[in-house]
């Protein structure tokens, strides 16, 4: 089965919540990784999201960040809430 991975950077000015963690995630830059698989048996190319994770970007000492599962609804809500906080 064909799969693909996409990623993007997002930045949070304030801590935010993700249901997969017991406490808040700190403010900062995060890499969101989206894994998708190609749907078979249809006449046009289409992809289905199979997994999405978020991990801190640019950790000191070259540490590899561990991805935390997140849903697109959680990500959108966290970004919206972060944008609503006065600068």
GROMACS elastic network, one bead per residue, 0.5 to 0.9 nm:
[ bonds ]
;  ai    aj funct       b0    kb
    1    37     6  0.70379   500
    1    38     6  0.68922   500
    1    39     6  0.85641   500
    1    40     6  0.83425   500
    2    36     6  0.86311   500
    2    37     6  0.58219   500
    2    38     6  0.54266   500
    2    39     6  0.84917   500
    3    35     6  0.72615   500
    3    36     6  0.56109   500
    3    38     6  0.60710   500
    3    47     6  0.84879   500
    4    34     6  0.83533   500
    4    35     6  0.59436   500
    4    36     6  0.54158   500
    4    37     6  0.64222   500
    4    38     6  0.81355   500
    4    47     6  0.88463   500
    5    33     6  0.69025   500
    5    34     6  0.56374   500
    5    36     6  0.63348   500
    5    37     6  0.89058   500
    6    32     6  0.82917   500
    6    33     6  0.58361   500
    6    34     6  0.51691   500
    6    35     6  0.65604   500
    6    36     6  0.82914   500
    7    31     6  0.65946   500
    7    32     6  0.54009   500
    7    34     6  0.60231   500
    7    35     6  0.87469   500
    8    30     6  0.83452   500
    8    31     6  0.56731   500
    8    32     6  0.53914   500
    8    33     6  0.68432   500
    8    34     6  0.86815   500
    9    29     6  0.68101   500
    9    30     6  0.56413   500
    9    32     6  0.62238   500
    9    57     6  0.79428   500
   10    28     6  0.84433   500
   10    29     6  0.57825   500
   10    30     6  0.53522   500
   10    31     6  0.64036   500
   10    32     6  0.73129   500
   10    79     6  0.84489   500
   11    27     6  0.75533   500
   11    28     6  0.55563   500
   11    30     6  0.60981   500
   11    31     6  0.87945   500
   11    79     6  0.83828   500
   12    15     6  0.70744   500
   12    16     6  0.78653   500
   12    26     6  0.82139   500
   12    27     6  0.50172   500
   12    28     6  0.52116   500
   12    29     6  0.64145   500
   12    30     6  0.79814   500
   12    78     6  0.83843   500
   12    79     6  0.71438   500
   12    82     6  0.62639   500
   12    83     6  0.84182   500
   13    26     6  0.88110   500
   13    27     6  0.52284   500
   13    28     6  0.64090   500
   13    29     6  0.88377   500
   13    82     6  0.64079   500
   13    83     6  0.82530   500
   13    85     6  0.84007   500
   13    87     6  0.86350   500
   14    25     6  0.89053   500
   14    26     6  0.69370   500
   14    28     6  0.77543   500
   14    82     6  0.62569   500
   14    85     6  0.80937   500
   15    24     6  0.59355   500
   15    25     6  0.54203   500
   15    28     6  0.81967   500
   15    82     6  0.83405   500
   16    23     6  0.88306   500
   16    24     6  0.53200   500
   16    25     6  0.53792   500
   16    26     6  0.67755   500
   16    27     6  0.72471   500
   16    78     6  0.60844   500
   16    79     6  0.87021   500
   16    81     6  0.85096   500
   16    82     6  0.78753   500
   17    20     6  0.87696   500
   17    21     6  0.75451   500
   17    22     6  0.84768   500
   17    23     6  0.69394   500
   17    25     6  0.61341   500
   17    74     6  0.82022   500
   17    78     6  0.71630   500
   18    21     6  0.57299   500
   18    22     6  0.80553   500
   18    23     6  0.80720   500
   18    24     6  0.71119   500
   18    25     6  0.74716   500
   18    68     6  0.83409   500
   18    69     6  0.82094   500
   18    70     6  0.65437   500
   18    71     6  0.86650   500
   18    74     6  0.66668   500
   18    75     6  0.81735   500
   18    78     6  0.83573   500
   19    22     6  0.72110   500
   19    23     6  0.88556   500
   19    69     6  0.85286   500
   19    70     6  0.75194   500
   19    74     6  0.80776   500
   20    68     6  0.68101   500
   20    69     6  0.63029   500
   20    70     6  0.71387   500
   21    24     6  0.72367   500
   21    25     6  0.80316   500
   21    68     6  0.77701   500
   21    69     6  0.89379   500
   25    28     6  0.89489   500
   26    56     6  0.88898   500
   27    30     6  0.89500   500
   28    56     6  0.72795   500
   28    57     6  0.80024   500
   29    55     6  0.86018   500
   29    56     6  0.60457   500
   29    57     6  0.54423   500
   29    58     6  0.77539   500
   30    54     6  0.63399   500
   30    55     6  0.53429   500
   30    58     6  0.83776   500
   31    53     6  0.82036   500
   31    54     6  0.56711   500
   31    55     6  0.54374   500
   31    56     6  0.62995   500
   31    57     6  0.56810   500
   31    67     6  0.87707   500
   32    52     6  0.70187   500
   32    53     6  0.56953   500
   32    55     6  0.66820   500
   32    56     6  0.89715   500
   32    67     6  0.84768   500
   32    70     6  0.88905   500
   33    51     6  0.81351   500
   33    52     6  0.56049   500
   33    53     6  0.53161   500
   33    54     6  0.63998   500
   33    55     6  0.84024   500
   33    67     6  0.83425   500
   34    49     6  0.70023   500
   34    50     6  0.78260   500
   34    51     6  0.59863   500
   34    53     6  0.67531   500
   35    48     6  0.85361   500
   35    49     6  0.59360   500
   35    50     6  0.56813   500
   35    51     6  0.51598   500
   35    52     6  0.62491   500
   35    53     6  0.87886   500
   36    47     6  0.59827   500
   36    48     6  0.52669   500
   36    50     6  0.52210   500
   36    51     6  0.70519   500
   36    52     6  0.89240   500
   37    46     6  0.85570   500
   37    47     6  0.54733   500
   37    48     6  0.54341   500
   37    49     6  0.66024   500
   37    50     6  0.67601   500
   38    45     6  0.72181   500
   38    46     6  0.58925   500
   38    48     6  0.63941   500
   39    42     6  0.72009   500
   39    45     6  0.72916   500
   39    46     6  0.56007   500
   39    47     6  0.55685   500
   39    48     6  0.66686   500
   40    43     6  0.86596   500
   40    45     6  0.83871   500
   40    46     6  0.82442   500
   41    44     6  0.88845   500
   42    45     6  0.74508   500
   42    46     6  0.81177   500
   49    52     6  0.76105   500
   51    69     6  0.75053   500
   51    70     6  0.83184   500
   51    71     6  0.83669   500
   52    67     6  0.87680   500
   52    68     6  0.83280   500
   52    69     6  0.58826   500
   52    70     6  0.57900   500
   52    71     6  0.65332   500
   52    72     6  0.77125   500
   53    66     6  0.89605   500
   53    67     6  0.51815   500
   53    68     6  0.50657   500
   53    70     6  0.53878   500
   53    71     6  0.80524   500
   54    66     6  0.82726   500
   54    67     6  0.51427   500
   54    68     6  0.52211   500
   54    69     6  0.64823   500
   54    70     6  0.65674   500
   54    75     6  0.89185   500
   55    65     6  0.56989   500
   55    66     6  0.59591   500
   55    68     6  0.62494   500
   56    59     6  0.67277   500
   56    65     6  0.60482   500
   56    66     6  0.80158   500
   56    67     6  0.80684   500
   57    64     6  0.89796   500
   57    65     6  0.72984   500
   58    62     6  0.76996   500
   58    63     6  0.83860   500
   58    64     6  0.87615   500
   58    65     6  0.84657   500
   59    62     6  0.62619   500
   59    63     6  0.58980   500
   59    64     6  0.73740   500
   59    65     6  0.71060   500
   60    63     6  0.64166   500
   70    73     6  0.82822   500
   70    74     6  0.63733   500
   70    75     6  0.67567   500
   71    74     6  0.51937   500
   71    75     6  0.63112   500
   71    76     6  0.86751   500
   72    75     6  0.50596   500
   72    76     6  0.60871   500
   72    77     6  0.85129   500
   73    76     6  0.52150   500
   73    77     6  0.60866   500
   73    78     6  0.85517   500
   74    77     6  0.51385   500
   74    78     6  0.60539   500
   74    79     6  0.85517   500
   75    78     6  0.51712   500
   75    79     6  0.61258   500
   75    80     6  0.85180   500
   76    79     6  0.51735   500
   76    80     6  0.60294   500
   76    81     6  0.85631   500
   77    80     6  0.50845   500
   77    81     6  0.60732   500
   77    82     6  0.84869   500
   78    81     6  0.51884   500
   78    82     6  0.60675   500
   78    83     6  0.86403   500
   79    82     6  0.50719   500
   79    83     6  0.62164   500
   79    84     6  0.87332   500
   80    83     6  0.52069   500
   80    84     6  0.63762   500
   81    84     6  0.51415   500
   81    85     6  0.67102   500
   82    85     6  0.55242   500
   82    86     6  0.88442   500
   83    86     6  0.77621   500
   83    87     6  0.88587   500
   84    87     6  0.89297   500
